Amino acid sequence: MLTKTIEFKSKYGRKVKISEVPVLKKDNPLYLRVNLRLNQFIKKVINQNEPKTIFSFREHLKRTTKWSEYEEIYQSEELKNNA
């Protein structure tokens, strides 16, 4: 699974980093669902006034989605023969 990190400034002027955001193709059926959850998470982070500056989107999804949905998003292909 390919992931990316998003960096921006909150409305309180602090630099915020959101890590482990999955990269999905637009034709993926999970694309819209992940994008909506990411937008909600970013709005929540922007409005928080706490000293924490690094957030994990993966951990957020673990807490807020069903486990089956989380596994579907972050599925990892098992390598054969440790290759």
Protein Blocks (a to p, Z undefined) as FASTA:
>chain_A
ZZdddddddfkopacddehiacddfklmklmmmmmmmmmmmmmmmmpccfbfbdcfklmm
mmmmcfklmmmmmgccddehhZZ
